[in-house]
Amino acid sequence: MQLLGLHHVSAITTSAKENVHFYTKIMGMRLVKKTVNQDEPSMYHLFYGDEVGNPGTELTFFEIPPAGRTHEGTNSITTTSLRVPSDEALVFWQKRFSKYDVEHEEIKVRFGRQTVRFRDFENQRLMLVSDEHNVGVAGGRPFERDDIPVEFGIVGLGPIYLTVQKPEATSALLTEIFGLHYVGDYPSDSETNENIVVYAMGEGGTGAEVHIEKRDDLPRERPGRGSVHHVAFRVANEEEMYAWIDRLDAEGKQHSGFVDRFYFKSVYIPDPNGILIELATDGPGFATDEDVEHLGETLALPPFLEAHREDIEADLEPIEAK
């Protein structure tokens, strides 16, 4: 058994409409699935990705309108990164961010790669990472837009950043249970003397890394709009998912049990520092109930919610993404 890389990252927004505008119109990602939170169907669950929503390219959002602001701190997922094909692409994105008044920083090298930190309209902590020298998990193909050249488009998720009080506990879960391996470390942007430690899974590279920073000088983060709910790692298929569940049981690890999300199968595991980690299968995928050409155009519901469509739609404000 081997985890294949990052599968998706799920965050919180207070406005599905504004969220769709930012991630489709400004970031150029495709809304590949417009559905609902299966555990709370009165709220949207939006999935963005490459042209077909391949595993490893998915950034998702739960819409929670009353969510307050995030009080940033430790024991949380503190940066979600997105991959672009080249160093040149970062120059394009800097100009685009300036055009659309997107808060961003200058290009900086982190772990040997050029990067640009930026924030969305709700202060979501994001970063673009160049794939120019990437060796490892391949990216997807950007969704084609007239105003964003394909050679500069977003090709998937990059490294996920965890900030924790007790990195040894999180590292043990990643290495001893999930089979990630240490690949290096580098200085933090913060004023601490701690290096950020990097672990990788599968083929490694930008689409398969977890970066961990120790911060025991900060309070625990209080999540809200602009915070990340969980990160998911890729499992090849359902058979392997059951094998992972057997392993978690054998190791005495707490988990949710098998969960059928219709577009993929999942199990959820709480990290010792309180971060929620999901394992998710690569299939069956988002074309299960929609043609690839029309992904995300209408409200998609898993079969067990279809009988409640009228009530669910009545609770949701219509949104469109073209």
Secondary structure in CASP SS format (residue, H / E / C, confidence):
PFRMAT SS
TARGET T0000
AUTHOR 0000-0000-0000
METHOD secondary structure of the structure
MODEL  1
M C 1.00
Q C 1.00
L C 1.00
L C 1.00
G C 1.00
L E 1.00
H E 1.00
H E 1.00
V E 1.00
S E 1.00
A E 1.00
I E 1.00
T E 1.00
T C 1.00
S C 1.00
A H 1.00
K H 1.00
E H 1.00
N H 1.00
V H 1.00
H H 1.00
F H 1.00
Y H 1.00
T H 1.00
K H 1.00
I H 1.00
M C 1.00
G C 1.00
M C 1.00
R E 1.00
L E 1.00
V E 1.00
K E 1.00
K E 1.00
T E 1.00
V E 1.00
N E 1.00
Q C 1.00
D C 1.00
E E 1.00
P E 1.00
S E 1.00
M E 1.00
Y E 1.00
H E 1.00
L E 1.00
F E 1.00
Y E 1.00
G E 1.00
D C 1.00
E C 1.00
V C 1.00
G C 1.00
N C 1.00
P C 1.00
G C 1.00
T C 1.00
E E 1.00
L E 1.00
T E 1.00
F E 1.00
F E 1.00
E E 1.00
I C 1.00
P C 1.00
P C 1.00
A C 1.00
G C 1.00
R E 1.00
T C 1.00
H E 1.00
E C 1.00
G C 1.00
T E 1.00
N C 1.00
S E 1.00
I E 1.00
T E 1.00
T E 1.00
T E 1.00
S E 1.00
L E 1.00
R E 1.00
V E 1.00
P C 1.00
S C 1.00
D H 1.00
E H 1.00
A H 1.00
L H 1.00
V H 1.00
F H 1.00
W H 1.00
Q H 1.00
K H 1.00
R H 1.00
F H 1.00
S H 1.00
K H 1.00
Y C 1.00
D C 1.00
V C 1.00
E C 1.00
H E 1.00
E C 1.00
E C 1.00
I C 1.00
K E 1.00
V E 1.00
R E 1.00
F C 1.00
G C 1.00
R E 1.00
Q E 1.00
T E 1.00
V E 1.00
R E 1.00
F E 1.00
R E 1.00
D C 1.00
F C 1.00
E C 1.00
N C 1.00
Q C 1.00
R E 1.00
L E 1.00
M E 1.00
L E 1.00
V E 1.00
S E 1.00
D C 1.00
E C 1.00
H C 1.00
N C 1.00
V C 1.00
G C 1.00
V C 1.00
A C 1.00
G C 1.00
G C 1.00
R C 1.00
P C 1.00
F C 1.00
E C 1.00
R E 1.00
D C 1.00
D C 1.00
I E 1.00
P C 1.00
V H 1.00
E H 1.00
F H 1.00
G C 1.00
I C 1.00
V C 1.00
G E 1.00
L E 1.00
G E 1.00
P E 1.00
I E 1.00
Y E 1.00
L E 1.00
T E 1.00
V E 1.00
Q C 1.00
K C 1.00
P H 1.00
E H 1.00
A H 1.00
T H 1.00
S H 1.00
A H 1.00
L H 1.00
L H 1.00
T H 1.00
E H 1.00
I H 1.00
F C 1.00
G C 1.00
L C 1.00
H E 1.00
Y E 1.00
V E 1.00
G E 1.00
D E 1.00
Y E 1.00
P E 1.00
S C 1.00
D C 1.00
S C 1.00
E C 1.00
T C 1.00
N C 1.00
E C 1.00
N E 1.00
I E 1.00
V E 1.00
V E 1.00
Y E 1.00
A E 1.00
M C 1.00
G C 1.00
E C 1.00
G C 1.00
G C 1.00
T H 1.00
G H 1.00
A H 1.00
E E 1.00
V E 1.00
H E 1.00
I E 1.00
E E 1.00
K E 1.00
R C 1.00
D C 1.00
D C 1.00
L C 1.00
P C 1.00
R E 1.00
E C 1.00
R E 1.00
P C 1.00
G C 1.00
R E 1.00
G C 1.00
S C 1.00
V E 1.00
H E 1.00
H E 1.00
V E 1.00
A E 1.00
F E 1.00
R E 1.00
V E 1.00
A C 1.00
N C 1.00
E H 1.00
E H 1.00
E H 1.00
M H 1.00
Y H 1.00
A H 1.00
W H 1.00
I H 1.00
D H 1.00
R H 1.00
L H 1.00
D H 1.00
A H 1.00
E C 1.00
G C 1.00
K C 1.00
Q C 1.00
H C 1.00
S C 1.00
G C 1.00
F C 1.00
V E 1.00
D E 1.00
R C 1.00
F C 1.00
Y C 1.00
F E 1.00
K E 1.00
S E 1.00
V E 1.00
Y E 1.00
I E 1.00
P E 1.00
D C 1.00
P C 1.00
N C 1.00
G C 1.00
I C 1.00
L E 1.00
I E 1.00
E E 1.00
L E 1.00
A E 1.00
T E 1.00
D E 1.00
G E 1.00
P E 1.00
G C 1.00
F H 1.00
A H 1.00
T H 1.00
D C 1.00
E C 1.00
D C 1.00
V H 1.00
E H 1.00
H H 1.00
L C 1.00
G C 1.00
E C 1.00
T C 1.00
L E 1.00
A C 1.00
L C 1.00
P C 1.00
P H 1.00
F H 1.00
L H 1.00
E H 1.00
A C 1.00
H C 1.00
R H 1.00
E H 1.00
D H 1.00
I H 1.00
E H 1.00
A H 1.00
D H 1.00
L C 1.00
E C 1.00
P C 1.00
I C 1.00
E C 1.00
A C 1.00
K C 1.00
END
